[in-house]
Amino acid sequence: MSEIPAAAPPLDHNRPALSVSELSQALKRMVESEFDHVRVRGEISGFKRHSSGHCYFTLKDEDAVLDAVCWKQMVARLGLRPEDGMDVIATGRLTTYPGRSKYQVIVERLELAGAGALLKLLEERKAKLAAEGLFDAARKRALPFLPDVIGVVTSPTGAVIRDILHRLADRFPRHVLVWPVAVQGEGAAEQVAAAIEGFNALAPGGAVPRPDLLIVARGGGSLEDLWAFNEEIVVRAAAGSRIPLISAVGHETDTTLIDFASDKRAPTPTAAAEMAVPVRSELIARMLELGRRGMGGMQRSLEERRTRVAALARGLPDLPMLIGHATQRLDDWSGRLAVALLGWLRLREQHFTRVAAGLRRGVLEQPIARGRERTEELAARLPGLIQRLVAEAARRLAASAQFMESLSYQRVLDRGFALVRDAAGEPVTGIAGAKPGTDVTIRFRDGEAGARISGTAAAQAAPAPRPAKRAKRDDDQGTLL
C-alpha cells in the first residue's frame, strides 16, 4: 500500500516580499521597543577599547554569550573600569546590528555583582600592585615633625574637613590647603589622583605654598562607597607622591589600597590630624622642663668649679715668704760665687809660680808673660760677668714675683671686687654664711670697713673671672723655685 504524501503548505503569493534591510529594521524596532531597559548579569570577556573611544566586550554565563558595546560618551559614567573576568550587572538597552545579523546590549552603567566579586577584584588588584613594589616598606618616608603647610584632599562639604581643621587647631594650628574633590561616584578616582599630583607639582616658594604633608581623607561607607580609593590611578598617585602622605579613608575597620601605598595609615580623619602635628602645650612644657634642667646643671657646674678654685687657692704658698727665701738664696750664691772665683784665681797663680820657679827664666819669660796677660784679662772681665749673671738672676726672680703677684687676691680687689670676712676672719663665700645680723669685715683695695648683714636675696652666681693668659716669651727660663 502506497503512502499518501502530506499536503504542502499553501503558497502566499499575495504577501509582499521584504528586502533584507527592511526586515532588519523591522526586527531592530521590535527588539528596541520590547527591551528598551534591561539589567543583565554576566562575566566580562574580551574587553577592548577602540581608538575611537568606544568599548566592546561580551557578557557570558554558563550557557550563553551576549555582545555589549559602550559608547565613548558613556564610558566616563560607567562607575567602574571594566576588566576581563569581572562579574558585573550591566544596565542599558537591547538593540540589533544589521550589518552582522546580531543583537547586542548598549551599556549605560556597570556595577559589580555583589561584595564577593568586589573582594575578589580587590585581592587581584592588590596582588598585582604589590608585585610591582608599590607597597614596599622601603618606599615609605617619615612624616615631618612639625609641617608648616598641610594639604588635605577631601570633600569640601563633609564633616571630615571640619574634624581635621578642628583637631589641628586644638593641637598645633597650621596653614591648611584644601583641594576639593568628589570622594564617591563617577570621576572620584580621577579627581583624587589629580589632587595628589597637583600638590606635588607646586613649586617651593611659589605664590601657593607647597605642602610639607598631605592627608587624603574620607568618612566611612560601604565597600562600593570607598571603591574610588581602590582604583589603580589613585594608588599609583599616592605611591608616586614626593610629599609624605597620610591616608585616612573610612573608619578603623575599613581598608583600601591607598592605605598600603601611603606613607602612613590613619584609622580615622581625626587620627590623621593627630599624626600630622604634635600637641603645642606639651612641647612648651617639655621645653620649659629642659630649660629648668639645663639651668640647674649650669648652676651645679659653676658651684663645683668655684669650690675647686677655692681649694686650689688654699694650696698656694705664701708669696712674700716664697720670694724672701728665693732672694736670700740668690744673695748667698752671689757672695759664694765671687769668693770661689777669687780663690780659684789665687790657686792658679800659685801653680804658675811653682812651675815658673823650676824652669829657666829665659825660656819661660814669653809664655809666662802671655799667661799673665790672659790672667789679667780674665780678672778684668770677671766683675762684669758676675754682674751680668746677678742681673739675669734678678730679672728672672722679678718675673716670677710678678707672676705670683698676679695670682694674689689683692689684684682681684684692685679690679673693684671686695673680700668679705666674718667675725672669725674666715672668708664669706656663699649666702649660707651671710645670715641677717652677722657682723662682717669688708676689705677693699685701699682699706677695710665693718658692716652688718641686714637681709639676703638669692641671685644667680656669675662665672668667676678667668685670669688672662700670659704670653710665653722666648727668654722665659722658668722659675728658680
C-alpha positions as CSV (number, residue, x, y, z in Angstrom):
1,M,0.0,0.0,0.0
2,S,1.5,3.3,-1.1
3,E,1.8,6.2,1.3
4,I,-0.1,9.3,0.5
5,P,2.2,12.4,0.6
6,A,1.4,15.2,3.0
7,A,-0.1,18.3,1.6
8,A,2.4,21.1,1.0
9,P,1.6,24.5,2.7
10,P,-0.2,26.8,0.5
11,L,1.9,29.5,-1.1
12,D,1.0,33.1,-0.1
13,H,1.7,34.8,-3.3
14,N,-0.1,37.9,-2.1
15,R,2.3,38.8,0.8
16,P,4.8,41.4,-0.3
17,A,8.5,40.5,-0.3
18,L,10.7,42.4,2.1
19,S,14.3,43.4,1.5
20,V,16.9,42.4,3.9
21,S,17.3,46.0,5.1
22,E,13.6,46.3,5.6
23,L,13.4,43.1,7.6
24,S,16.5,44.1,9.7
25,Q,15.0,47.4,10.5
26,A,11.7,45.8,11.5
27,L,13.5,43.4,13.8
28,K,15.5,46.4,15.2
29,R,12.4,48.4,16.0
30,M,10.7,45.4,17.6
31,V,13.7,44.5,19.8
32,E,14.4,48.1,20.9
33,S,10.7,48.7,21.8
34,E,10.4,45.5,23.7
35,F,13.8,45.7,25.5
36,D,14.4,49.4,25.9
37,H,15.7,49.0,29.5
38,V,17.4,45.8,30.7
39,R,19.7,44.7,33.5
40,V,21.9,41.8,32.6
41,R,24.3,39.9,34.9
42,G,27.4,38.2,33.4
43,E,31.2,37.9,33.3
44,I,33.1,40.4,31.1
45,S,35.2,38.7,28.4
46,G,37.2,40.0,25.5
47,F,37.2,43.6,26.7
48,K,38.6,46.0,24.1
49,R,38.8,49.8,23.9
50,H,38.8,51.1,20.3
51,S,40.9,54.0,19.2
52,S,37.6,55.9,18.7
53,G,37.0,55.7,22.5
54,H,34.2,53.1,22.3
55,C,34.4,49.9,24.4
56,Y,33.5,46.5,23.1
57,F,33.2,43.3,25.2
58,T,30.9,40.3,25.8
59,L,28.8,39.2,28.8
60,K,28.7,35.5,29.3
61,D,27.5,32.8,31.7
62,E,27.5,29.0,31.5
63,D,25.1,28.8,28.6
64,A,25.1,32.0,26.5
65,V,27.0,35.0,25.3
66,L,25.8,38.5,24.7
67,D,27.7,41.2,22.8
68,A,27.9,44.5,24.6
69,V,29.1,48.0,23.5
70,C,29.6,51.2,25.5
71,W,29.8,54.4,23.5
72,K,32.6,56.9,24.2
73,Q,30.4,59.4,25.9
74,M,29.1,56.8,28.3
75,V,32.5,55.3,29.3
76,A,33.3,58.0,31.9
77,R,30.0,57.5,33.6
78,L,30.1,53.7,33.9
79,G,31.0,53.9,37.6
80,L,33.9,51.4,37.4
81,R,36.7,50.4,35.0
82,P,35.8,47.2,33.1
83,E,38.2,44.3,33.2
84,D,38.2,40.7,31.8
85,G,36.8,38.2,34.4
86,M,34.8,40.9,36.2
87,D,31.3,39.7,37.3
88,V,29.0,42.7,36.6
89,I,25.5,43.8,36.2
90,A,25.1,45.9,33.0
91,T,22.3,48.4,32.7
92,G,21.2,49.6,29.2
93,R,19.0,48.7,26.2
94,L,18.9,45.9,23.7
95,T,19.4,46.6,20.0
96,T,20.4,44.8,16.8
97,Y,23.4,45.3,14.5
98,P,22.0,44.7,11.0
99,G,25.5,44.6,9.5
100,R,26.1,41.2,11.1
101,S,22.7,40.0,11.9
102,K,23.3,40.0,15.6
103,Y,21.8,41.6,18.6
104,Q,23.8,43.4,21.4
105,V,23.2,45.4,24.6
106,I,24.3,49.1,24.7
107,V,25.6,49.5,28.2
108,E,24.9,52.7,30.1
109,R,26.0,51.6,33.5
110,L,28.1,48.8,35.1
111,E,28.2,47.7,38.7
112,L,29.9,44.7,40.3
113,A,27.7,41.8,41.1
114,G,27.9,41.6,44.9
115,A,30.5,42.1,47.5
116,G,32.1,38.8,46.7
117,A,33.1,40.0,43.3
118,L,34.3,43.2,44.7
119,L,36.6,41.5,47.2
120,K,37.9,39.1,44.5
121,L,38.7,42.1,42.3
122,L,40.3,43.9,45.2
123,E,42.6,41.0,46.1
124,E,43.6,40.5,42.5
125,R,44.5,44.2,42.1
126,K,46.3,44.3,45.5
127,A,48.4,41.3,44.4
128,K,49.2,43.0,41.1
129,L,50.3,46.3,42.6
130,A,52.2,44.6,45.4
131,A,54.2,42.6,42.8
132,E,55.2,46.0,41.2
133,G,56.6,47.1,44.6
134,L,54.1,49.9,45.2
135,F,53.5,48.7,48.8
136,D,57.2,48.1,49.8
137,A,58.1,49.5,53.2
138,A,61.4,50.9,51.8
139,R,59.3,53.4,49.7
140,K,57.7,54.9,52.8
141,R,59.1,58.1,54.2
142,A,59.0,59.5,57.7
143,L,56.4,62.2,58.4
144,P,57.8,65.7,59.2
145,F,57.7,66.5,62.9
146,L,56.0,69.9,62.5
147,P,54.9,70.7,58.9
148,D,54.4,74.4,58.1
149,V,51.8,73.7,55.4
150,I,49.4,70.7,55.3
151,G,47.5,69.8,52.1
152,V,44.1,68.0,52.5
153,V,42.4,66.1,49.7
154,T,38.7,65.5,50.6
155,S,35.2,66.7,50.0
156,P,34.8,70.4,51.0
157,T,31.3,69.9,52.3
158,G,31.5,66.8,54.5
159,A,32.2,66.6,58.2
160,V,35.7,65.2,57.5
161,I,37.3,68.5,56.7
162,R,35.7,70.2,59.8
163,D,37.0,67.4,62.0
164,I,40.5,67.7,60.6
165,L,40.6,71.5,60.9
166,H,39.2,71.4,64.5
167,R,41.7,68.8,65.6
168,L,44.7,70.7,64.1
169,A,43.5,73.9,65.8
170,D,43.4,72.1,69.2
171,R,46.8,70.6,68.9
172,F,49.0,73.0,66.9
173,P,47.4,75.4,64.4
174,R,49.0,75.1,60.9
175,H,48.4,76.6,57.4
176,V,46.0,74.2,55.7
177,L,45.3,74.0,51.9
178,V,42.2,72.1,50.9
179,W,41.9,70.6,47.4
180,P,38.1,69.8,47.0
181,V,37.3,66.5,45.3
182,A,34.5,64.1,44.9
183,V,35.1,61.1,47.2
184,Q,32.4,58.8,45.7
185,G,30.9,58.1,42.3
186,E,31.8,58.8,38.8
187,G,35.2,60.6,38.3
188,A,36.1,60.5,42.0
189,A,39.2,58.4,41.5
190,E,40.5,60.7,38.7
191,Q,39.9,63.8,40.9
192,V,41.7,62.4,43.9
193,A,44.7,61.3,41.8
194,A,44.8,64.8,40.1
195,A,44.7,66.5,43.5
196,I,47.7,64.5,44.8
197,E,49.7,65.2,41.6
198,G,48.6,68.8,41.7
199,F,50.0,69.3,45.2
200,N,53.3,67.7,44.2
201,A,53.5,69.9,41.1
202,L,53.5,73.1,43.2
203,A,56.9,74.8,43.2
204,P,58.6,75.5,46.6
205,G,58.5,79.2,47.4
206,G,55.7,79.9,44.8
207,A,52.6,82.0,45.2
208,V,50.8,79.0,46.5
209,P,52.9,77.3,49.3
210,R,53.9,73.7,48.6
211,P,52.6,71.4,51.4
212,D,55.1,69.6,53.6
213,L,52.5,66.8,54.3
214,L,49.3,65.5,52.5
215,I,46.2,64.0,54.0
216,V,43.8,62.1,51.8
217,A,40.6,61.7,53.8
218,R,37.0,60.4,53.6
219,G,34.4,59.3,56.0
220,G,33.1,55.8,56.5
221,G,31.0,53.9,54.0
222,S,30.4,50.6,52.2
223,L,32.9,48.8,50.1
224,E,31.2,50.3,47.0
225,D,31.3,53.8,48.5
226,L,35.1,53.6,49.2
227,W,35.9,51.9,45.8
228,A,37.4,55.1,44.3
229,F,40.3,54.7,46.7
230,N,40.9,51.2,45.4
231,E,41.4,52.3,41.8
232,E,44.9,52.0,40.3
233,I,45.1,55.6,39.3
234,V,44.7,56.7,43.0
235,V,47.1,54.0,44.3
236,R,49.8,54.9,41.8
237,A,49.4,58.7,42.5
238,A,49.8,58.0,46.3
239,A,52.9,55.8,45.7
240,G,54.5,58.3,43.4
241,S,53.9,61.3,45.7
242,R,57.1,63.1,46.7
243,I,55.3,64.7,49.6
244,P,54.8,62.4,52.6
245,L,51.1,61.2,52.6
246,I,48.7,60.0,55.3
247,S,45.6,58.0,54.1
248,A,42.5,58.4,56.3
249,V,39.8,56.7,54.4
250,G,36.8,55.3,56.2
251,H,36.7,54.0,59.8
252,E,39.3,51.9,61.6
253,T,38.0,48.6,60.2
254,D,37.9,49.9,56.6
255,T,40.9,49.1,54.4
256,T,41.6,50.4,50.9
257,L,44.5,50.0,48.6
258,I,45.6,53.6,49.1
259,D,46.4,52.6,52.7
260,F,49.1,50.3,51.5
261,A,50.7,52.8,49.2
262,S,50.6,55.8,51.6
263,D,53.5,56.6,54.0
264,K,51.2,56.3,57.0
265,R,47.6,55.0,57.5
266,A,45.3,56.7,60.0
267,P,42.3,54.8,61.3
268,T,40.1,58.0,61.1
269,P,40.5,61.5,59.6
270,T,40.7,62.9,63.2
271,A,43.6,60.5,63.9
272,A,45.3,61.7,60.7
273,A,45.3,65.3,62.2
274,E,46.8,63.9,65.4
275,M,49.6,62.2,63.4
276,A,50.3,65.3,61.4
277,V,51.2,67.7,64.3
278,P,52.3,67.4,68.0
279,V,50.5,69.0,70.9
280,R,51.7,72.5,71.3
281,S,51.1,72.7,75.0
282,E,53.1,69.5,75.6
283,L,56.0,70.9,73.5
284,I,56.0,74.1,75.6
285,A,56.0,72.2,78.8
286,R,58.8,69.9,77.6
287,M,60.9,72.9,76.5
288,L,60.4,74.6,79.9
289,E,61.4,71.4,81.7
290,L,64.6,71.1,79.6
291,G,65.3,74.8,80.3
292,R,65.0,74.2,84.0
293,R,67.2,71.2,83.9
294,G,69.8,73.0,81.9
295,M,69.9,75.9,84.3
296,G,70.2,73.6,87.3
297,G,73.0,71.7,85.6
298,M,74.8,75.0,84.8
299,Q,74.5,76.2,88.4
300,R,75.8,72.9,89.8
301,S,78.8,73.0,87.4
302,L,79.6,76.6,88.4
303,E,79.4,75.7,92.1
304,E,81.7,72.7,91.6
305,R,84.3,74.9,89.7
306,R,84.0,77.6,92.4
307,T,84.8,75.1,95.1
308,R,87.7,73.7,93.1
309,V,89.2,77.2,92.6
310,A,88.9,77.9,96.3
311,A,90.6,74.6,97.2
312,L,93.4,75.4,94.8
313,A,93.8,78.9,96.2
314,R,94.2,77.5,99.7
315,G,97.0,75.3,98.4
316,L,99.1,78.1,97.1
317,P,102.2,79.0,99.2
318,D,102.7,82.4,101.0
319,L,104.0,84.7,98.3
320,P,106.1,87.1,100.4
321,M,107.8,84.2,102.2
322,L,108.5,82.4,99.0
323,I,110.1,85.5,97.4
324,G,112.1,86.2,100.5
325,H,113.6,82.7,100.6
326,A,114.5,83.0,96.9
327,T,116.1,86.4,97.4
328,Q,118.2,85.2,100.3
329,R,119.3,82.1,98.4
330,L,120.3,84.4,95.4
331,D,122.4,86.7,97.7
332,D,124.1,83.6,99.2
333,W,125.0,82.2,95.9
334,S,126.3,85.6,94.6
335,G,128.6,86.0,97.5
336,R,129.9,82.5,97.3
337,L,130.5,82.7,93.6
338,A,132.7,85.8,93.9
339,V,134.8,84.2,96.7
340,A,135.1,80.9,94.8
341,L,136.3,82.7,91.6
342,L,139.0,84.7,93.6
343,G,140.1,81.5,95.3
344,W,140.4,79.7,92.0
345,L,142.4,82.5,90.5
346,R,144.8,82.5,93.5
347,L,145.3,78.7,93.2
348,R,146.0,79.1,89.5
349,E,148.6,81.9,90.2
350,Q,150.3,79.8,92.8
351,H,150.5,76.9,90.4
352,F,152.0,79.1,87.7
353,T,154.6,80.5,90.2
354,R,155.8,77.0,91.2
355,V,156.1,75.9,87.6
356,A,158.0,79.1,86.7
357,A,160.4,78.6,89.6
358,G,161.5,75.3,88.3
359,L,162.2,76.4,84.8
360,R,164.8,78.7,83.3
361,R,163.8,82.3,83.3
362,G,164.9,83.0,79.7
363,V,162.8,80.1,78.2
364,L,159.6,80.8,80.1
365,E,159.6,84.6,80.1
366,Q,157.4,84.8,77.0
367,P,154.8,82.1,77.9
368,I,154.6,83.4,81.4
369,A,154.1,86.9,80.1
370,R,151.3,85.7,77.9
371,G,149.7,83.7,80.7
372,R,149.9,86.8,83.0
373,E,148.3,88.9,80.4
374,R,145.5,86.3,79.9
375,T,145.0,86.1,83.6
376,E,144.8,89.8,84.0
377,E,142.3,89.9,81.1
378,L,140.1,87.3,82.7
379,A,140.4,89.0,86.1
380,A,139.3,92.3,84.4
381,R,136.3,90.6,82.7
382,L,135.3,88.7,85.9
383,P,133.4,91.5,87.7
384,G,131.3,92.3,84.6
385,L,130.5,88.6,84.1
386,I,129.4,88.4,87.8
387,Q,127.2,91.5,87.4
388,R,125.5,90.1,84.3
389,L,124.8,86.8,86.0
390,V,123.4,88.5,89.0
391,A,121.3,90.8,86.8
392,E,119.9,87.9,84.8
393,A,119.1,86.0,88.0
394,A,117.4,89.2,89.4
395,R,115.3,89.6,86.2
396,R,114.1,86.0,86.4
397,L,113.3,86.5,90.1
398,A,111.3,89.7,89.3
399,A,109.4,87.9,86.5
400,S,108.5,85.0,89.0
401,A,107.5,87.6,91.6
402,Q,105.3,89.4,89.1
403,F,103.6,86.2,88.1
404,M,103.0,85.2,91.7
405,E,101.7,88.7,92.4
406,S,99.1,88.3,89.6
407,L,97.7,85.3,91.4
408,S,97.2,87.3,94.6
409,Y,93.7,88.1,95.7
410,Q,94.9,91.7,96.1
411,R,94.7,92.0,92.3
412,V,91.1,91.0,92.3
413,L,90.4,93.7,94.9
414,D,92.1,96.2,92.6
415,R,89.6,95.4,89.9
416,G,86.7,96.6,92.1
417,F,85.8,93.4,94.0
418,A,85.7,93.1,97.8
419,L,86.6,90.4,100.3
420,V,84.0,89.7,103.0
421,R,85.2,88.1,106.2
422,D,83.1,87.0,109.2
423,A,84.0,87.8,112.9
424,A,86.4,84.9,113.0
425,G,88.3,86.3,110.0
426,E,87.1,83.5,107.6
427,P,86.0,84.5,104.1
428,V,82.3,84.5,103.4
429,T,81.9,82.7,100.1
430,G,78.2,82.0,99.9
431,I,74.7,83.1,101.0
432,A,74.8,80.5,103.8
433,G,77.4,82.5,105.7
434,A,75.6,85.8,105.3
435,K,72.9,85.4,107.9
436,P,71.0,88.6,109.0
437,G,72.6,90.3,112.0
438,T,76.1,88.9,111.3
439,D,79.0,91.3,111.7
440,V,81.4,91.2,108.8
441,T,84.5,93.0,107.7
442,I,84.7,94.1,104.0
443,R,88.2,94.6,102.6
444,F,88.5,96.9,99.6
445,R,91.6,97.8,97.5
446,D,92.6,100.6,99.8
447,G,91.3,99.6,103.2
448,E,88.7,97.8,105.3
449,A,85.3,98.6,106.7
450,G,82.9,97.0,109.2
451,A,79.3,96.1,108.2
452,R,76.3,94.1,109.5
453,I,74.1,91.8,107.3
454,S,70.6,93.1,107.3
455,G,69.0,90.8,104.8
456,T,69.8,88.3,102.0
457,A,68.4,87.8,98.5
458,A,69.4,84.8,96.3
459,A,71.0,85.7,93.0
460,Q,72.4,83.8,90.2
461,A,76.1,83.5,90.5
462,A,78.1,84.9,87.7
463,P,81.1,82.9,86.4
464,A,84.3,83.6,88.1
465,P,86.7,85.8,86.1
466,R,89.4,83.9,84.4
467,P,93.0,85.3,84.6
468,A,94.4,86.5,81.3
469,K,96.7,84.0,79.8
470,R,100.3,85.3,79.9
471,A,102.1,85.1,76.5
472,K,105.2,82.9,76.7
473,R,108.4,84.7,75.9
474,D,111.4,83.2,74.2
475,D,113.7,84.0,77.1
476,D,111.4,82.6,79.7
477,Q,113.6,80.1,81.6
478,G,111.0,79.1,84.2
479,T,111.1,79.6,88.0
480,L,114.0,79.3,90.3
481,L,111.7,77.7,92.9
